[in-house]
Amino acid sequence: MNNKIEKIKELNIGKVEENVSLDKYTTYRVGGVCSAIVYPKNTKCLIELMKFLKAENIKHKVMGKGSNLLFSSKPYEGIIIKLDEFDNVKFTKNKIQVEAGFSLIKLSLMAAKKGLTGLEFASGIPGSVGGAVFMNAGAYKSDMGYVVERVKVLTPDYRIIYLENKEMDFHYRTSFLQRHPDYICLEAIIKLQKGKKDAIEEVINERRQRRVESQPLEYPSAGSVFRNPEGEFAGKLIEDSGLKGKKHGGAMISDKHANFVVNYDKASAEDIKYLIDLAHDTVYKNYNIDMKIEQEFVNWE
């Protein structure tokens, strides 16, 4: 792998970090060491990198801010691609043209300052715009599918195309991109509505306070572990199964909100996965409900 990383450096497509511990790049603060992280400077550089990785048959993954991923503790013998350099944003009236690497929280706060409403739900989601589009991230009965007008993507055959909202096939915590992971989100056009700045900021502040009171924000986590089953709340099902506060190694099913697994004391990825599997299997056994996991497990094969 070392000689292949040297070849990537020779391509001069962006910063390359070698032998990086992924616990610095995920909100769970766990994960093994990856061979390298590459930060392409622009779309042309990204295409050059993707062509090289495909030609050399190198394992790779595009990653946002690591807020919905659980890497195993094993070495990731491949390349992590981070689009942090894709961070341009442009406001035109009630529309935002924003690149995939831009912070979703930062974007929602910028929109609020400009008196644009519709993105308040995202003010507590610690991901990138690209990751949020991929996951169809949401909260408070809204999600990206309500505000994204179209998405600029790189296709598996290196074409740059636009997918309209309907083509993105947004549904609860899923999208076209999740079902076609070889497509890469480069940019989104987000359409909002004019509103009153004070009222928008009040909603954001009120929800921030509610999160502080109801969620274990003091510990590393990846937010809600499970999607809410229809007509049910995942947290309540886990709590009613007697698992609230359950610990394994340095991980815990939060005693504040049972749909969170937290890294409360130097947990390993395996500690966290044990509790996720335990919650899923116990709820299935007790209620015959197959809860869907929101987070993505990486490098567990």
HELIX and SHEET records of a PDB file:
HELIX    1   1 ASN A    2  GLU A   10  1                                   9    
HELIX    2   2 LEU A   22  LYS A   24  5                                   3    
HELIX    3   3 THR A   43  ALA A   55  1                                  13    
HELIX    4   4 LEU A  104  LYS A  113  1                                  10    
HELIX    5   5 GLU A  120  GLY A  124  5                                   5    
HELIX    6   6 VAL A  129  MET A  135  1                                   7    
HELIX    7   7 MET A  144  VAL A  147  1                                   4    
HELIX    8   8 ASN A  165  MET A  168  1                                   4    
HELIX    9   9 PHE A  176  ARG A  179  1                                   4    
HELIX   10  10 LYS A  197  SER A  214  1                                  18    
HELIX   11  11 ALA A  234  ASP A  240  1                                   7    
HELIX   12  12 ALA A  269  TYR A  287  1                                  19    
SHEET    1   A 4 GLY A  14  SER A  21  0                                        
SHEET    2   A 4 VAL A  33  PRO A  40 -1                                        
SHEET    3   A 4 TYR A  76  LYS A  82  1                                        
SHEET    4   A 4 HIS A  60  MET A  63  1                                        
SHEET    1   B 2 LEU A  69  PHE A  71  0                                        
SHEET    2   B 2 GLU A 296  VAL A 298  1                                        
SHEET    1   C 5 VAL A  89  THR A  92  0                                        
SHEET    2   C 5 LYS A  95  GLU A  99 -1                                        
SHEET    3   C 5 ILE A 184  LYS A 191 -1                                        
SHEET    4   C 5 VAL A 148  LEU A 154 -1                                        
SHEET    5   C 5 ILE A 160  GLU A 164 -1                                        
SHEET    1   D 2 LEU A 116  THR A 117  0                                        
SHEET    2   D 2 GLN A 193  LYS A 194 -1                                        
SHEET    1   E 2 GLY A 138  ALA A 139  0                                        
SHEET    2   E 2 SER A 142  ASP A 143 -1                                        
SHEET    1   F 3 LYS A 247  HIS A 248  0                                        
SHEET    2   F 3 ALA A 251  ILE A 253 -1                                        
SHEET    3   F 3 VAL A 261  ASN A 263 -1                                        
END                                                                             
